[in-house]
Amino acid sequence: MGEDARRGRIYLPLEELEQFGVTPAEILNRRYSDRFARLMQFQYERAIQSYGQALAWLPQEDRKAQRAGLAMAAIYRALLEEIRRDGFRVLDGKISLTPLRKLWLAWKAMAFA
């Protein structure tokens, strides 16, 4: 999000910014507030819920064929957790996982698919 803001781009719906009282200028100028944190908590919860629903809807017999997608979902879910633990400081810089952690998450997801 920070890199997009530095380039003058915001990929969140304006209605959601308004819902939480966050202005586009705050994001473009990379200003944090309690309102921004609530907006990010909302985005986090929606993403986690969507991952959970997608996994629940994936039939057990299709999981082996979807191992690569399940591995990517595990990586992105872990990244979301890191973002949450870091207090949603997504405007400062890029939050990432180490290559070793990504490999471990992918292996774990694929092994148990």
Residue pairs with C-beta under 8 A, 6 or more apart in sequence:
1 11
1 27
1 90
1 91
2 30
2 90
2 91
2 92
2 93
2 94
3 94
4 10
4 11
5 27
5 28
5 29
5 30
5 91
6 30
8 28
10 17
10 24
10 27
10 28
12 27
12 39
12 43
14 24
16 39
16 42
16 43
17 23
17 24
17 27
17 39
19 39
20 35
20 36
20 38
20 39
20 42
21 35
22 33
22 35
22 36
22 39
26 33
26 36
27 36
27 91
30 91
30 92
31 91
32 89
32 91
36 88
37 87
37 88
40 83
40 88
40 90
41 84
41 88
44 80
44 83
44 84
44 88
47 80
48 77
48 80
51 73
51 76
51 77
54 73
55 70
55 73
58 66
58 70
63 70
63 113
64 113
66 113
67 109
67 110
67 113
68 110
70 109
70 110
70 113
71 105
71 106
71 107
71 109
71 110
72 106
73 109
74 105
74 106
74 108
74 109
75 97
75 102
75 105
75 106
78 97
78 101
78 105
79 95
79 96
79 97
82 95
82 97
83 89
83 90
83 95
86 95
89 95
97 105
